[in-house]
Amino acid sequence: MTLHPLLSAPIVVFAVAVVPALAQTPPLPADMPPIPPPKCVAPQYPSEAGLQKRGEAYNRAVEAFNRDYKTYGECMKKYVDDTNNWIKAAGDSANKAIDTYNKYTEDLKKKIDAEK
């Protein structure tokens, strides 16, 4: 059985285009480490009904809440800053990998051109 020339051309084009692409499947992305959630503990707001306290006892509870709320805010700010630093470090590492690849490619091109 012989193939018709008009039918065989698309098959050849398909084979030339697809087979090399299948052979060069890029690796899957590396598993990223999980980003841990913040370990900051939000303070419980001291409602009068919940504490059943009056006067000075309630005032002390509110002062303790305010102090704990400030600590909570500082903890969350530190978490955000640390996470942003981690993201920046990951981005810097990726950019360094790109620079390394680009330099290698440039050097390789020069080497190939010199051998012509």
C-alpha positions, 0 to 999 in steps of 0.5 A: 500500500502506498500513501498518497503524496498529499496525505503523507506530507501532513504526517511528515510535518506532524512527526517532525514537529511533535516527536522532538517536542515529546522527547524534550518534555521539561522536568516538573517543577520542584516541590516548593516547601510549604509556607507555615502559617503564623504562630501568633495568638490573637488575644481574646477581647475582654467583654464585660459579659464574658468576664462579669467584672466591674471597675478595676478588674475590668480595667486590668483585663482591658489593659492586659488585652491592649498589651497582648493585642500589641504583642499580637500585632508585632508578631504578625508584622514579624511574620509578614517581614520574614515571609517577604524576606523568604520570598525575596530570597527565592526570587533572588535565587531564581534570578541567579539561576537565570543569569547563570543559564544566560551566561552559559548560553552566551559563552556556548554561542561564542564557542560555537561561532569561534569554531565556524 
